[in-house]
Amino acid sequence: MASSSIRLRTIGSLPEGVGEDIIQILDGCYQTIGYPEPWVEVRVIDTLANLKRLWDADKQRAGVTNSAEEGFLSFYDAWEDFPRITLCWQKLAPLNQLLREGVLRHEAAHSRLHNRREYYRFSLPAEIATAAGQRGFTRDILSVMLYLVSIAVKDMEATALLVHHGFLNCQEALALYQLQVEEEEIAWKLIREQPAGRMLYFAAQLKPILFALPLINRLPSPDRLRNQLQALTNHLPSAYRHKLFELAQKIESQLHQPTHQKVDRTLHLLLSTF
């Protein structure tokens, strides 16, 4: 079944067996969560330079503008109306096996859940656009906010699917990786006096937080993950930190709603909270 459901394409000079190892991990995941429809294309690319050329061409062909892929370990899209996973060996090679499995299974979950172009087409509800405009937020700001919210919601859905099927350890490893504290405090200091900057900052923080939340109640020992969530936001004033986690919990509590409905609801909650 895997041979017809997973279409492997390798680009550049890769170590022997890399493509086959990746397909083995993906196929094992699909045997548990179900295979994507109608198939999934898996592209494995050797270097970051080749990845950038391919990804830029993909975006131009699909007319995509908002896509912050540079910091991601792997990439998933359905811009051409079928699921596609794009992997760069230069990014994956330094990872330990558990984290690498977490990355691959995360993208497998996306390909199972978000397999059509419609999952990349989100529009601003008129009432949200009007309310945000009255607060001085431009259409460009709202467009970025919508993008950030949509990827956060879809990541939460992917985690929840994997957790439901028992993929806990690898997703914990990936959640901990995404919750690493790097330059959050510096970024916050630069934008904290700007209403639009603050709103985009909170929207961006939803991605790692919502990724982790479905794991919290299922892990036998979630303390490490909880501590890392706290560390990610320690630089924020306590009122903002409390509101951000309360917001994330409200979103996670509506997990079973359709994706587009969750995105609209998340936008509404984000704007009404901050």
N, C-alpha and C positions, 0 to 999 in steps of 0.2 A: 504493500500500500504506500509505503514511503516514497518509492521510486516515482510514482505518478503524482503524489501530493506535494513533494518537495523538489523544486527545480534548482539545482546548484549551478552557480556561475562563478568561476574564479577569474580574477583579474590581477595580472602582474606575476611576480616571482614569489611563490609561497613554498614553505617547507613541505616536504613530502608528507602526505597523510593529514594535513591540517583540515582540508575541506571535508574529508570523510569523518574525522573526529567530531567536527561541528555538526554534521548531519546526524551522526549517531546520538548526540545529546538532544538535538531538536526532536528527532523521531521518537526517542524515549519519552519526551515530554508530551508530544502529540498523542502517543498511545494512551496517555492518562487523561488529558484534557480534551481530546478530540482534534481531528485534523481541520485545518482552515479550508474555507471554500472560496473560490473553486480550486485553488492550489496556493502555494507560497513560493515566491522566488527568493532564493538566498544568495546574495552576492558577497563573496569574500575577496577583499582587496588587500594588496600587500602593504602599501605605504600611505601615510597621511597625505602626501602630495597627490597621489593618484585618487585617493578618496575625495579630496577637494575638487579635483577636476570633474569627477563623475557626479558629485553632489550638486555642484554649480550647474551642470548641464541638466540634471534632473529638475532642479528648481526652475530654471528658465523655461524648460519644456512644459512644466505644469503650471507656470505662472504664480509660483509661491514666493511670498516676500518675507513672512514671519517664520523663521526656522532657526533656532539657536543651537544648531547641532555641534558647534565646535567643542563644547565641553562635555559632550555625551560619550559614553563608552561604546555605544552602538546606536543604530538608527533604524527606525521603522516608518514606513509610509504605505498609504494606499492611494496615492495621487493618481494612479492610472487605473483605478477601480479594481485592483486585485492586491492582495497582501504582499509586501516586499520587505525583507530584512536585509540590511546592509551592514557588514561587519568589516572592520579594519584590523588586520593581524598586528600591525604596529601598536595598536591600542590594546588588543587582547593578550598578546604574548607576555607582558610583564605581570599579568594577574595570576593569583593562585587559582587552583582548579575549582574550588568551591565558588569563588566570586565569578569566575568565567562561566560556570554553569548557571549561576544566578542571572547573569546578563543574557545568556542565550534563552533561558526559559522565560525571562521577562518579555523578550521580543516575541517568543512563541505565543505567549498569552495575548499580546496585542494583535497578532495575526489571526488569532481565533475570534477575538472580540470586535476588532475595528478593521474589518476586511474590505471596506468599500470607501469610495471617495467621499461619501456623505459624512464620514467621521472626521473629515478635514474641512468641512464647510459649516461654519458656525456664523450666525448673524446676531447682531445686537438687537434685542427687543426694543421696540420704540420707546417704551416708558423708561427703560434703563438709559438709553441714549439721551433722552430729554433731561432726566434727573441729573445725570453726570455732566451734561453740557451746562446746566445751570450752576454747577459747582466749578466751572472753568476748565473741565477736562476736554481736550481736543479729540477729534475723531482718531488721530494717530495714536494718542495715548490709550483710547478705548480699544483700538484694534490690537495693540500689544497686550493690554489687559485680558482681552478675550482669548488671545493665543495662549497666554500663560495659564489662565484658568482651564482651558480645554486640555492642555497636556497634563495638568495636575489631576484633573478628574479621570482622564484615561489611564494614567499611571495607577491611581487608586483601584480602578476596576481590574487592571491586570494583576496587581498584587492580590486582590481579593479572590480572583479565580484560582491563582496558584496556591494560595493558602487553603482554599476549600479542598484542593486535591492533595494537600499534604506536603507541598514543597516549601518547607519552613526554613531550614538552615541556609539554603542558598539565597533565599530572599532576604533573610536577616543580614547576611553578608553584604548583599547589594544595598540594602537600606542603610547600614552602617557606613558604607563607602559614600553614599550620597549625602549623609549627614555630617561629613567631615567639616569642621569649622576652618575656613580659610580666610577670606577677606570680608566676611559679613559685617564685622564691626566697622571696618574702614568704609565700606559702601554705605552703611547706615549713617555715619557721621557726615558723609557728603550730601545725602539727600533728605535728612530728617526734617529740615525746615521747609521742604518743598512738598505741597500737598500731592501733586501728581507723582513725584518721586517716591513718596511714602507708599502710595497706593500700589505702584508697580513693584515696590520692594516686598510688600506683604503678599501680593499675588505670586511673586516668584518663590517666596518661602513656602507656599502651599504645596509645591511639587514634592519636595522631600518629606514634608510632614504627612501629606495624604498617602504617599507611598508606604510609609511606615505604619500608619494607624491600623490597617487590617491585620497586621502581624501581632500587635500588642496583646490582644486578648487570646491569641492562640499559641504563643510561645510558652514553653514550660518555664523559662526564666527570662522574662522580658526586661529585667532591670538595666542591662547594658544599653538596650535600645532606648529605654525611657531616659536614661542619663544623657545619651547622645542628643536626643531631641531637646532636652533642656539646655545642653551646652550650645546648641545651634542658635538659641534665642536669648542667651544670657545677657547679651549686650543691650537688649531692648528694655525700655522702661517697663516696669512690672504690669502696668495697665495695658499696654500694647501686647505684651507677651500673653497675658491672660486672655485678651480678646482674640488673638490669633489662634490659640489652641481651642478656645470655645467655638470659634468659627469652623475650624477643621473638624471638630467632633460633630457639629451639626451637619456638615456635608457628608461625613462618613455614615451618619445615621440614616441617610437617604440613599444608601448604596444601590438599592434594587430599582430605583427609578431609571428610565431610559437615559442614555448618555446626554442627549441634547437638553433634556429637561434638567438634568443635574448641572450642566454648564450654566444654563440660564439662572437657576436657583443660586448657584455659587456666586455668580456676578452680582446678583441682587443682595445676597448676604454680605459680600465683600464691601460693596458701596454703602450699605446701611450700617455696617459695623465700624468702618473707619471714615 
